[in-house]
Amino acid sequence: MIIIVAVLVALATVPLPVVAAENLVTGEPEISISSPDATFEASSSQTLSLSVTNDGEIRKGGQPEYEQEVQTARNMRIEVLEDRIDAPIDIKTGSQTVSRLASGGTASLQYQLEIGDAKPGTYRIPVEVSYEHTRAITYGPYRDTERTESEDDDIQYITITIEDKPQFSIVDTDTNAIHAGDNGEFAFSLKNTGTREATDTRVTLSTQTSGVYFGTGASPSQTTSVFLSSLAPNETRRLSTEMGASTDVSAGTYPIVVTAEYENDNGITETSDQLQTGITIQSERKFTLQNLSTTDFRVDEPEAQIQGELVNEGDSTVHNAVVQMNQKQGITITNGESAVGDLGPGDAVPISFTVDIPPSVEPSTQSFSYTVEYENADGDVLTTSTPIRKSLQIEPERDRFKVVGVNTSVASGGSGTLTVSLRYTGSEPVKNANAKLFTSDPLSASDDGAYLGRVEPNETVSATFQVSATDDALNKSYSSSIEVRYDEQDGDTRFTGSLSVGVPVKESSGGIPFLPVGLLAGGIILAGGFVVYKRR
């Protein structure tokens, strides 16, 4: 018995190990919602910016990494509750998520709103926030770490303000389409959708597109403005200005930015948000020339003519169109303008020009250019930037009269008539035509002129002359020439070149040659003497 007690006493004096206590960390996220700028305009599309902030709280501390974990929100879901808003406000953005937000962190989110005709004032916007987090962590050196998870769901409110002031929107636009290289009207309707009247309002329009401008090509500008003395709430005003585009602008629609500056109730100038509309630039107006033909288009022709048709290849009507033939070196344009009037899409209208082709021009194919001038719907006079080019063949020189027949009764040592048939090959009648004959030995002309009068195209006329041939003229054709002088329809006098004529000379018909009387008597005496002499 004594031994047992001693053993127990001995054991009692030996120190035993201490069992370690459990460690516990508890805490939670503290989520708050705010909006840095919650002032909006009625009847507009707006962006609501939300800041989601986590100011986590530690209820029982421990290791730092566990403290951070219990304060972190995970799988956050933030949704603006449209059905709980007591205002004509539509939320166009659905719920958004944030995968992880530690204590001290902030997430920025944006929601698109469409605000209807809301009255000025303040409105509460409910925002639902739900997330997961670790509520508690238990750990120790001789045990596994344990975590207690939790889910929280909370609805918070932010306050927005609908301002009591003018605001603007573009509620209607015209077609607003112009051609490159053209000008036209740009128009739109501006409405005051706010709750206050706008006074002394300057509406400014601007474009950043190179080659698209306000005004005309002579004085282009990247901005312009229109003044409105007043624009009441719900009032709409149609505004217009002149716009244009240079020829190098590609077809397409280009943005136009609109802003409005106005005075508020305190006389301070305020500027509206930017509004945007657009203008459509169509391809440059296009014209073509078709069915080109020429008349008397040859060297040494003062009235060479060109005929054809101008076609409007565009999709809109042009007014008072005029086709101009551009200057050509070496050729004089005597009628280089052809007025065609109004020309609808696809229309073709006859045109014609007259040029003077001098003798110095070589027969060849040459290019001629034409420019079209026209008026647009606003009455602006415009000109195509690229000439229309067409090639035409210049023919060799040709006289308008040609010799088609010769008839004569002249014989050597005698005289007679020479009748030359001339055919007129021109396209227009001529008048006061006269033919003149030019001869050389052994021929001569006692009457070298013949009046032909008025001659019609393709008509053959006869010119009659009186000619003589010397005794020594042979039985053959001798070269002569005829020149015709005539008046054209416009009164100009022209001459042909030298028209070659072969004049045939016949042999003499025989008989006693013509001798002087004295010589004939002497011959008879000599003959008589000879007879007497022989008789002796």
C-alpha positions as CSV (number, residue, x, y, z in Angstrom):
1,M,0.0,0.0,0.0
2,I,2.8,2.4,0.8
3,I,4.5,1.6,-2.5
4,I,1.4,2.5,-4.5
5,V,1.0,5.8,-2.9
6,A,4.7,6.6,-3.5
7,V,4.3,5.9,-7.2
8,L,1.3,8.1,-7.5
9,V,3.0,10.9,-5.7
10,A,6.0,10.6,-8.0
11,L,3.8,10.7,-11.1
12,A,2.1,13.8,-9.8
13,T,5.3,15.6,-9.7
14,V,6.2,15.0,-13.4
15,P,5.0,17.9,-15.8
16,L,2.5,16.9,-18.5
17,P,2.2,18.6,-22.0
18,V,-0.4,21.4,-22.4
19,V,-3.2,20.8,-25.0
20,A,-3.2,23.9,-27.4
21,A,-6.5,25.9,-27.7
22,E,-8.4,26.3,-31.0
23,N,-7.9,29.6,-33.0
24,L,-10.9,31.3,-34.6
25,V,-11.1,34.3,-37.0
26,T,-14.5,35.8,-37.8
27,G,-15.5,38.8,-39.9
28,E,-17.5,39.8,-42.9
29,P,-17.5,42.2,-46.0
30,E,-19.3,45.5,-45.7
31,I,-20.6,46.4,-49.2
32,S,-21.8,49.9,-50.0
33,I,-23.1,51.3,-53.3
34,S,-22.7,54.9,-54.4
35,S,-22.8,57.0,-57.6
36,P,-20.3,59.7,-58.2
37,D,-22.5,61.6,-60.6
38,A,-26.2,61.0,-60.4
39,T,-27.6,64.1,-62.1
40,F,-29.5,63.4,-65.3
41,E,-31.8,65.0,-67.9
42,A,-35.3,63.8,-68.6
43,S,-36.2,62.3,-72.0
44,S,-32.7,61.1,-72.7
45,S,-30.4,58.2,-72.7
46,Q,-28.0,58.3,-69.8
47,T,-25.2,56.3,-68.1
48,L,-25.5,55.5,-64.4
49,S,-22.1,54.9,-62.9
50,L,-21.9,52.9,-59.7
51,S,-19.0,52.5,-57.3
52,V,-19.1,49.2,-55.3
53,T,-16.9,49.5,-52.2
54,N,-16.0,46.8,-49.6
55,D,-15.1,48.1,-46.1
56,G,-14.7,44.7,-44.5
57,E,-15.0,44.2,-40.7
58,I,-13.1,41.8,-38.4
59,R,-15.0,40.6,-35.4
60,K,-12.3,38.3,-34.1
61,G,-8.7,38.5,-35.4
62,G,-6.1,36.0,-36.1
63,Q,-3.6,35.3,-38.9
64,P,-3.6,38.2,-41.5
65,E,-4.4,36.0,-44.4
66,Y,-7.4,34.6,-42.7
67,E,-8.6,38.1,-41.7
68,Q,-8.4,39.1,-45.3
69,E,-10.3,36.1,-46.4
70,V,-13.3,36.6,-44.1
71,Q,-13.6,40.2,-45.3
72,T,-13.5,39.3,-49.0
73,A,-16.8,39.1,-51.1
74,R,-16.9,36.5,-53.8
75,N,-19.2,36.0,-56.8
76,M,-20.8,39.4,-56.3
77,R,-24.0,40.1,-58.4
78,I,-25.2,43.7,-58.7
79,E,-28.6,44.4,-60.3
80,V,-30.6,47.7,-60.6
81,L,-34.2,46.8,-59.9
82,E,-36.2,48.5,-62.6
83,D,-39.6,47.3,-61.3
84,R,-39.1,49.1,-58.0
85,I,-38.3,52.5,-59.5
86,D,-41.2,55.0,-59.2
87,A,-40.3,57.0,-62.4
88,P,-40.3,56.4,-66.2
89,I,-36.8,55.0,-66.2
90,D,-35.9,51.9,-68.2
91,I,-32.7,49.9,-67.2
92,K,-31.0,48.7,-70.4
93,T,-28.2,46.9,-68.7
94,G,-28.8,43.6,-66.8
95,S,-27.1,42.3,-63.7
96,Q,-23.3,42.5,-63.5
97,T,-20.8,40.4,-61.6
98,V,-17.6,41.0,-59.7
99,S,-15.7,37.8,-59.1
100,R,-13.8,39.0,-56.0
101,L,-13.7,42.2,-54.0
102,A,-11.3,42.4,-51.1
103,S,-11.6,44.7,-48.2
104,G,-10.6,48.2,-49.2
105,G,-11.3,47.5,-52.9
106,T,-13.7,49.3,-55.2
107,A,-15.4,48.1,-58.4
108,S,-16.8,50.5,-61.0
109,L,-19.9,49.5,-63.0
110,Q,-22.0,51.3,-65.6
111,Y,-25.7,50.9,-66.4
112,Q,-27.5,52.3,-69.4
113,L,-30.7,54.1,-68.6
114,E,-33.5,55.5,-70.8
115,I,-35.2,58.3,-68.9
116,G,-38.6,59.2,-70.1
117,D,-40.6,62.3,-69.4
118,A,-39.7,62.4,-65.7
119,K,-40.5,65.5,-63.7
120,P,-37.6,67.4,-62.2
121,G,-36.7,66.1,-58.7
122,T,-35.0,63.3,-56.9
123,Y,-35.6,59.5,-57.3
124,R,-34.5,56.5,-55.3
125,I,-32.9,53.8,-57.4
126,P,-32.8,50.3,-55.7
127,V,-29.7,48.2,-56.3
128,E,-29.6,44.6,-55.1
129,V,-26.2,43.2,-54.1
130,S,-25.7,39.5,-53.4
131,Y,-22.4,37.7,-52.7
132,E,-20.7,34.8,-50.9
133,H,-18.1,35.1,-48.2
134,T,-16.3,33.0,-45.5
135,R,-17.8,34.0,-42.1
136,A,-15.4,32.1,-39.8
137,I,-12.1,30.2,-40.0
138,T,-11.0,27.7,-37.3
139,Y,-7.5,26.6,-37.3
140,G,-4.8,25.2,-35.0
141,P,-1.5,23.3,-35.1
142,Y,-3.0,19.9,-34.4
143,R,-6.2,20.2,-36.5
144,D,-7.4,20.8,-40.0
145,T,-8.5,24.3,-40.9
146,E,-12.2,24.7,-41.1
147,R,-14.2,27.4,-42.8
148,T,-17.8,28.4,-42.4
149,E,-19.4,29.9,-45.6
150,S,-22.2,32.3,-45.8
151,E,-24.3,34.1,-48.5
152,D,-25.7,37.6,-48.1
153,D,-28.3,39.5,-50.1
154,D,-29.0,43.2,-49.6
155,I,-30.9,46.0,-51.3
156,Q,-29.4,49.4,-51.2
157,Y,-30.6,52.7,-52.6
158,I,-28.9,55.5,-54.5
159,T,-30.6,58.9,-55.2
160,I,-30.6,60.4,-58.7
161,T,-31.6,63.9,-59.6
162,I,-33.6,64.9,-62.7
163,E,-32.6,68.5,-63.5
164,D,-35.0,71.3,-64.1
165,K,-33.4,72.8,-67.2
166,P,-33.6,72.8,-71.0
167,Q,-32.3,69.8,-72.8
168,F,-32.2,68.9,-76.5
169,S,-32.6,66.0,-78.9
170,I,-32.7,65.6,-82.6
171,V,-36.1,64.2,-83.4
172,D,-36.2,64.2,-87.2
173,T,-33.8,64.6,-90.1
174,D,-34.2,65.2,-93.8
175,T,-32.7,63.0,-96.4
176,N,-29.5,65.0,-96.0
177,A,-27.7,63.5,-99.0
178,I,-25.4,65.4,-101.4
179,H,-23.1,64.4,-104.2
180,A,-19.3,64.7,-104.0
181,G,-18.3,67.9,-105.7
182,D,-21.8,69.4,-104.9
183,N,-23.6,71.5,-102.4
184,G,-27.0,71.0,-100.8
185,E,-29.2,71.7,-97.8
186,F,-28.5,69.9,-94.5
187,A,-31.6,70.0,-92.2
188,F,-32.8,68.5,-88.9
189,S,-35.4,69.2,-86.2
190,L,-34.3,70.1,-82.7
191,K,-36.6,69.6,-79.8
192,N,-36.4,71.0,-76.3
193,T,-37.2,67.9,-74.2
194,G,-36.3,69.6,-70.9
195,T,-38.4,71.4,-68.4
196,R,-37.2,74.9,-68.9
197,E,-37.2,77.3,-71.9
198,A,-33.9,77.8,-73.6
199,T,-33.2,81.4,-74.5
200,D,-30.5,83.0,-76.6
201,T,-29.5,79.5,-77.9
202,R,-26.7,79.1,-80.3
203,V,-26.8,75.7,-82.0
204,T,-23.3,74.7,-83.3
205,L,-22.7,72.1,-86.0
206,S,-19.3,70.6,-86.7
207,T,-17.6,68.0,-88.8
208,Q,-14.2,66.4,-88.5
209,T,-14.3,64.8,-92.0
210,S,-11.8,66.2,-94.4
211,G,-13.5,67.4,-97.6
212,V,-16.9,67.7,-95.9
213,Y,-17.8,71.3,-95.1
214,F,-20.4,73.9,-94.3
215,G,-21.1,76.7,-96.7
216,T,-19.9,76.5,-100.3
217,G,-16.7,75.4,-102.0
218,A,-15.6,79.0,-102.3
219,S,-15.8,79.5,-98.5
220,P,-15.8,76.1,-96.7
221,S,-15.8,75.8,-92.9
222,Q,-15.7,72.9,-90.5
223,T,-18.2,74.5,-88.2
224,T,-21.3,76.7,-88.4
225,S,-24.0,77.9,-86.1
226,V,-27.7,78.8,-86.0
227,F,-29.2,81.2,-83.5
228,L,-32.6,80.6,-81.7
229,S,-34.0,83.4,-79.6
230,S,-36.0,80.9,-77.6
231,L,-37.1,77.2,-77.5
232,A,-39.9,76.3,-75.1
233,P,-40.2,72.9,-73.5
234,N,-41.6,70.3,-76.0
235,E,-41.1,72.8,-78.8
236,T,-39.5,71.6,-82.0
237,R,-37.7,73.8,-84.5
238,R,-36.5,72.9,-88.0
239,L,-32.9,74.1,-88.6
240,S,-31.0,74.1,-91.9
241,T,-27.7,75.1,-93.3
242,E,-25.7,74.7,-96.5
243,M,-23.2,71.8,-96.8
244,G,-20.9,70.5,-99.4
245,A,-18.3,67.9,-100.2
246,S,-15.2,68.0,-102.4
247,T,-14.9,65.6,-105.3
248,D,-12.4,63.4,-103.6
249,V,-14.7,62.4,-100.7
250,S,-15.7,58.7,-100.9
251,A,-19.4,57.8,-100.8
252,G,-20.7,57.1,-97.3
253,T,-22.3,58.6,-94.3
254,Y,-20.3,61.0,-92.1
255,P,-21.0,62.2,-88.6
256,I,-22.2,65.7,-87.7
257,V,-21.9,66.8,-84.1
258,V,-24.5,69.2,-82.7
259,T,-24.3,71.2,-79.4
260,A,-26.5,73.9,-78.0
261,E,-25.3,76.8,-75.8
262,Y,-28.0,78.7,-73.9
263,E,-28.5,81.0,-70.9
264,N,-29.9,79.6,-67.7
265,D,-32.1,81.6,-65.2
266,N,-29.1,83.2,-63.7
267,G,-27.8,84.4,-67.1
268,I,-24.9,81.9,-67.1
269,T,-24.1,80.2,-70.4
270,E,-24.5,76.4,-70.3
271,T,-23.7,73.8,-73.0
272,S,-25.8,70.8,-73.7
273,D,-24.5,67.3,-74.2
274,Q,-23.3,66.5,-77.7
275,L,-25.9,65.2,-80.1
276,Q,-25.0,63.4,-83.3
277,T,-26.5,63.0,-86.7
278,G,-25.1,62.3,-90.1
279,I,-24.8,63.4,-93.7
280,T,-24.7,61.0,-96.7
281,I,-22.2,61.7,-99.4
282,Q,-23.0,60.2,-102.8
283,S,-20.6,59.6,-105.7
284,E,-19.9,62.6,-107.9
285,R,-22.5,63.3,-110.6
286,K,-21.6,61.5,-113.8
287,F,-22.3,62.3,-117.4
288,T,-21.4,60.5,-120.6
289,L,-21.4,61.4,-124.3
290,Q,-22.8,58.8,-126.6
291,N,-23.6,58.3,-130.3
292,L,-21.0,60.8,-131.4
293,S,-20.8,61.5,-135.2
294,T,-19.2,64.2,-137.4
295,T,-20.0,66.1,-140.5
296,D,-17.3,67.6,-142.8
297,F,-14.8,66.8,-140.1
298,R,-11.7,67.3,-142.2
299,V,-8.7,69.5,-142.8
300,D,-9.3,73.0,-144.1
301,E,-12.9,72.9,-143.0
302,P,-14.2,76.1,-141.2
303,E,-17.5,74.4,-140.2
304,A,-16.7,70.9,-139.1
305,Q,-19.5,69.7,-137.0
306,I,-19.8,67.2,-134.0
307,Q,-23.1,65.7,-133.0
308,G,-24.0,63.4,-130.1
309,E,-26.1,63.0,-126.9
310,L,-25.4,63.9,-123.3
311,V,-26.6,61.3,-120.8
312,N,-27.2,61.9,-117.1
313,E,-25.8,58.8,-115.4
314,G,-26.6,60.0,-111.9
315,D,-29.6,59.4,-109.7
316,S,-30.9,62.9,-109.5
317,T,-32.1,65.7,-111.8
318,V,-29.7,68.5,-112.9
319,H,-31.1,71.8,-114.1
320,N,-30.0,74.1,-116.9
321,A,-27.2,71.8,-118.0
322,V,-24.7,73.1,-120.5
323,V,-22.0,71.1,-122.3
324,Q,-18.8,73.0,-123.1
325,M,-16.2,71.9,-125.6
326,N,-12.8,72.6,-124.2
327,Q,-10.1,74.4,-126.2
328,K,-8.0,72.3,-128.5
329,Q,-4.5,73.5,-129.7
330,G,-4.5,74.1,-133.4
331,I,-8.3,74.0,-133.8
332,T,-10.6,77.0,-133.4
333,I,-13.9,76.3,-131.7
334,T,-16.6,78.4,-133.3
335,N,-19.6,77.0,-131.4
336,G,-18.3,75.3,-128.3
337,E,-21.4,75.4,-126.1
338,S,-24.5,73.3,-126.2
339,A,-27.4,74.0,-123.8
340,V,-29.5,70.9,-122.9
341,G,-31.7,72.3,-120.0
342,D,-33.0,70.0,-117.3
343,L,-31.7,66.4,-117.4
344,G,-33.3,63.7,-115.3
345,P,-31.6,60.4,-114.3
346,G,-30.9,58.4,-117.4
347,D,-32.1,61.1,-119.8
348,A,-30.2,61.6,-123.1
349,V,-30.4,65.0,-124.9
350,P,-28.9,65.9,-128.3
351,I,-25.8,68.2,-128.4
352,S,-23.7,69.7,-131.2
353,F,-20.6,71.7,-131.7
354,T,-18.8,73.5,-134.6
355,V,-15.1,73.9,-135.1
356,D,-12.7,75.4,-137.7
357,I,-10.0,72.9,-138.7
358,P,-7.2,74.8,-140.5
359,P,-5.0,73.6,-143.3
360,S,-2.1,73.2,-140.9
361,V,-3.8,70.3,-139.1
362,E,-2.7,66.8,-140.1
363,P,-5.3,64.1,-140.7
364,S,-5.4,62.0,-137.6
365,T,-7.3,60.7,-134.7
366,Q,-7.4,63.3,-131.9
367,S,-8.9,63.5,-128.4
368,F,-11.4,66.2,-127.6
369,S,-12.6,67.0,-124.0
370,Y,-15.9,68.3,-122.8
371,T,-17.1,69.8,-119.4
372,V,-20.6,69.8,-118.1
373,E,-21.9,72.8,-116.2
374,Y,-25.2,72.5,-114.3
375,E,-27.4,73.8,-111.4
376,N,-28.3,71.7,-108.4
377,A,-31.6,71.8,-106.6
378,D,-30.5,74.9,-104.7
379,G,-29.6,76.8,-107.9
380,D,-25.8,76.6,-107.3
381,V,-23.9,76.5,-110.5
382,L,-21.5,73.6,-110.5
383,T,-19.0,72.0,-113.0
384,T,-17.8,68.5,-113.3
385,S,-14.3,68.0,-112.1
386,T,-13.2,65.4,-114.6
387,P,-13.7,66.2,-118.3
388,I,-15.3,63.8,-120.7
389,R,-12.8,62.7,-123.4
390,K,-13.7,61.4,-126.8
391,S,-11.6,60.6,-129.8
392,L,-12.6,61.8,-133.3
393,Q,-11.1,61.2,-136.7
394,I,-10.0,64.2,-138.7
395,E,-10.2,63.4,-142.4
396,P,-7.9,64.7,-145.2
397,E,-8.8,67.9,-147.0
398,R,-11.5,67.6,-149.7
399,D,-13.0,70.1,-152.1
400,R,-16.7,70.5,-152.0
401,F,-16.9,70.5,-155.8
402,K,-15.5,67.8,-158.0
403,V,-15.2,67.5,-161.8
404,V,-17.4,64.7,-163.0
405,G,-17.5,65.4,-166.8
406,V,-16.0,67.4,-169.6
407,N,-17.4,68.1,-173.1
408,T,-15.8,70.4,-175.7
409,S,-16.0,71.1,-179.5
410,V,-12.6,72.9,-179.8
411,A,-10.3,71.9,-182.6
412,S,-6.7,72.9,-183.4
413,G,-6.6,76.4,-185.0
414,G,-10.2,77.0,-184.0
415,S,-12.5,77.8,-181.0
416,G,-15.4,76.2,-179.3
417,T,-17.3,75.7,-176.1
418,L,-16.1,73.8,-173.1
419,T,-18.7,72.4,-170.7
420,V,-17.5,71.1,-167.4
421,S,-19.9,69.2,-165.1
422,L,-19.3,69.9,-161.4
423,R,-20.9,67.9,-158.5
424,Y,-21.3,69.7,-155.2
425,T,-20.4,67.3,-152.3
426,G,-21.1,69.5,-149.3
427,S,-23.9,68.9,-146.8
428,E,-25.4,72.4,-146.8
429,P,-26.6,74.4,-149.9
430,V,-24.4,77.2,-151.2
431,K,-25.2,80.2,-153.2
432,N,-23.6,82.7,-155.6
433,A,-21.4,80.0,-157.0
434,N,-19.0,81.0,-159.8
435,A,-16.5,78.9,-161.7
436,K,-13.4,80.4,-163.3
437,L,-11.3,78.5,-165.9
438,F,-7.5,78.7,-166.0
439,T,-5.8,77.6,-169.3
440,S,-2.3,77.6,-170.7
441,D,-0.8,77.2,-174.2
442,P,-1.9,76.0,-176.7
443,L,-5.3,76.8,-175.1
444,S,-6.8,80.2,-174.3
445,A,-10.2,81.3,-173.0
446,S,-12.1,84.3,-174.3
447,D,-14.9,83.6,-171.7
448,D,-13.4,82.1,-168.6
449,G,-16.2,82.6,-166.1
450,A,-19.5,80.7,-165.5
451,Y,-22.2,81.6,-162.9
452,L,-23.6,78.6,-161.2
453,G,-26.0,80.3,-158.6
454,R,-27.5,78.2,-155.8
455,V,-26.3,74.6,-155.6
456,E,-27.9,71.9,-153.4
457,P,-26.0,69.0,-151.8
458,N,-25.2,66.3,-154.4
459,E,-26.4,68.5,-157.3
460,T,-24.5,68.4,-160.5
461,V,-24.2,71.7,-162.4
462,S,-22.6,72.7,-165.7
463,A,-20.0,75.5,-166.2
464,T,-19.7,76.6,-169.9
465,F,-16.6,78.5,-171.3
466,Q,-15.4,79.7,-174.7
467,V,-11.9,78.4,-175.5
468,S,-9.6,78.4,-178.5
469,A,-6.7,76.2,-179.6
470,T,-3.6,77.3,-181.7
471,D,-2.8,75.9,-185.1
472,D,-0.1,73.8,-183.6
473,A,-2.3,72.2,-181.0
474,L,-2.2,68.4,-181.3
475,N,-5.1,66.0,-181.1
476,K,-4.9,65.3,-177.3
477,S,-6.1,66.6,-174.0
478,Y,-4.5,69.6,-172.4
479,S,-4.4,70.3,-168.7
480,S,-6.5,73.2,-167.4
481,S,-8.1,73.9,-164.1
482,I,-11.2,75.4,-162.5
483,E,-11.7,77.2,-159.3
484,V,-15.1,77.7,-157.7
485,R,-16.0,80.6,-155.5
486,Y,-19.2,80.3,-153.4
487,D,-21.0,81.7,-150.4
488,E,-22.0,79.5,-147.5
489,Q,-25.3,79.8,-145.6
490,D,-23.8,82.1,-142.9
491,G,-22.5,84.4,-145.6
492,D,-18.8,83.3,-145.5
493,T,-17.2,83.2,-149.0
494,R,-15.0,80.2,-149.8
495,F,-12.9,79.0,-152.7
496,T,-12.2,75.5,-153.8
497,G,-8.7,74.4,-154.6
498,S,-7.5,74.0,-158.2
499,L,-9.8,71.4,-159.8
500,S,-7.9,69.7,-162.7
501,V,-9.7,69.5,-166.0
502,G,-8.4,67.7,-169.1
503,V,-9.5,69.6,-172.3
504,P,-9.5,67.4,-175.4
505,V,-8.5,69.2,-178.7
506,K,-9.7,67.7,-182.0
507,E,-7.9,67.7,-185.4
508,S,-8.8,70.4,-187.9
509,S,-11.7,69.4,-190.3
510,G,-9.6,70.3,-193.6
511,G,-10.3,72.8,-196.7
512,I,-8.2,75.6,-198.1
513,P,-6.3,77.2,-195.4
514,F,-7.0,80.8,-194.7
515,L,-4.4,83.1,-196.2
516,P,-4.2,86.9,-196.7
517,V,-5.6,88.1,-200.1
518,G,-2.3,89.6,-201.4
519,L,-0.5,86.4,-200.7
520,L,-3.2,84.4,-202.4
521,A,-3.1,86.7,-205.6
522,G,0.7,86.4,-205.8
523,G,0.5,82.7,-205.7
524,I,-2.0,82.7,-208.6
525,I,0.3,85.0,-210.8
526,L,3.3,82.7,-210.0
527,A,1.3,79.7,-211.0
528,G,0.2,81.4,-214.2
529,G,3.7,82.3,-215.1
530,F,4.8,78.8,-214.6
531,V,2.2,77.5,-216.9
532,V,3.2,80.0,-219.6
533,Y,6.8,79.1,-219.2
534,K,6.1,75.5,-219.7
535,R,3.9,76.1,-222.7
536,R,6.8,77.9,-224.3
